[in-house]
Amino acid sequence: MSHDDLVKLKLDLHDVYNRGDEIERALRSIIDEAVAQKAPLVEIIPGKGSGQLKKRVLRFLDRKEIKALYHRVRRTRTTSAESSSISVGSRRLAPRGVSHTTA
């Protein structure tokens, strides 16, 4: 499988930025989908603004039960309308209870 064939999931939070319960559901859903599809990368776009939504996303990703599912988080800033994104990556997002091993 080439690098281009890898599954990359994307979650744009622009539409739910002010609805806390929907943000939580959307984040959990994209992580669960990544686990189910064994996607190596999830891009989360919190959008522009004061940075509060981005902080909320990072707090969600820092939860022990969520953190166990991925390998790294990379924050990026762009000059386009999508002012920032958070990439959550792994060799493969692992199903719950499966730890990552280093080769």
Buried (B, 14 or more C-beta within 10 A) or exposed (E): EEEEEEBEBEBBBEEBBEEEEEBEEBBEEBBBBBBEEBBBBBBBBBBBEEEEBBEBBBEBBEEEEBEEBBBEBEEEEEEEEBBBBBBBBBEBBBEEEEEEEEE
